[in-house]
Amino acid sequence: MSIVLQGTDGKKIVFDGEWLEKIPAIDLPNREHVSDFRDIQVKFKPAKRKKPATYEILIACRGFLSLTCDEGQKPKIDELTAALAPHRPGA
């Protein structure tokens, strides 16, 4: 079971249950093992002046994965947050 978040810029974050990966990775491989997961932050940005509402996702592992998604991705964001919750330190 993979969870795929589609970003507004065409990039994606994919979680396959073991690895988190941002596709395409521009400079360096952007692949993190779930054992390195520390936290996920989701911030809602309301619509403003012809800009649609979006969610900004920041996932902290050894490095960071970030993505901006439109409102339609909210169910997938919730699914990813729930799938990562058991891997949070201290959980």
C-alpha positions in Angstrom: 0.0 0.0 0.0 1.6 3.2 -1.1 0.4 6.7 -0.2 1.2 9.3 -2.8 0.8 13.1 -2.2 0.8 15.1 -5.4 2.3 18.6 -5.0 1.1 21.7 -6.7 4.5 21.9 -8.5 4.2 18.4 -10.0 6.5 16.8 -7.3 5.3 14.0 -5.1 6.0 12.4 -1.7 5.5 8.7 -1.7 5.3 6.5 1.4 5.4 2.7 0.8 5.3 1.7 4.4 9.1 1.6 4.8 10.5 4.5 2.8 9.5 8.1 2.3 10.7 9.6 -1.0 10.3 12.9 -2.7 10.0 12.5 -6.5 11.7 14.0 -8.4 14.7 14.7 -6.2 16.6 17.6 -7.7 20.1 17.6 -6.2 20.5 14.7 -3.8 18.5 11.5 -3.3 15.6 12.4 -1.2 14.8 9.1 0.3 14.3 8.5 4.1 13.7 5.3 6.0 10.7 5.3 8.3 12.9 4.5 11.2 14.5 7.9 10.8 11.0 9.7 11.0 10.8 12.3 13.7 7.7 14.5 13.0 5.2 15.7 10.4 3.8 19.3 10.3 0.8 20.3 8.2 -0.1 23.9 7.8 -3.3 25.1 6.1 -2.9 28.3 4.0 -6.3 29.8 3.2 -7.1 31.1 -0.3 -6.0 34.7 -0.9 -6.3 37.0 -3.9 -6.9 34.4 -6.6 -4.5 31.9 -5.0 -6.2 28.7 -4.0 -6.0 27.3 -0.5 -3.1 24.9 0.1 -1.5 22.7 2.7 2.2 22.9 3.4 3.7 19.6 4.6 7.0 19.3 6.3 8.3 15.8 7.2 11.4 15.7 9.5 13.6 12.6 9.3 17.4 12.7 9.1 16.7 15.4 6.5 13.5 17.2 5.6 10.9 16.5 2.9 8.5 19.4 2.1 5.6 19.7 -0.3 2.8 22.1 -1.0 -0.5 20.4 -1.9 -4.0 21.7 -2.9 -7.1 21.1 -0.8 -8.0 18.0 -2.7 -5.1 16.2 -1.2 -6.4 16.6 2.4 -7.6 12.9 2.7 -4.2 11.7 1.5 -2.4 14.0 4.0 -4.6 12.6 6.8 -3.8 9.1 5.7 -0.1 9.8 5.6 -0.2 11.5 9.0 -2.0 8.4 10.5 0.4 6.0 8.8 3.5 7.8 10.2 2.0 8.3 13.8 3.2 4.9 15.1 6.8 5.7 13.9 7.0 9.0 15.9 9.6 8.8 18.6 8.0 8.0 21.9 4.9 6.6 20.3 
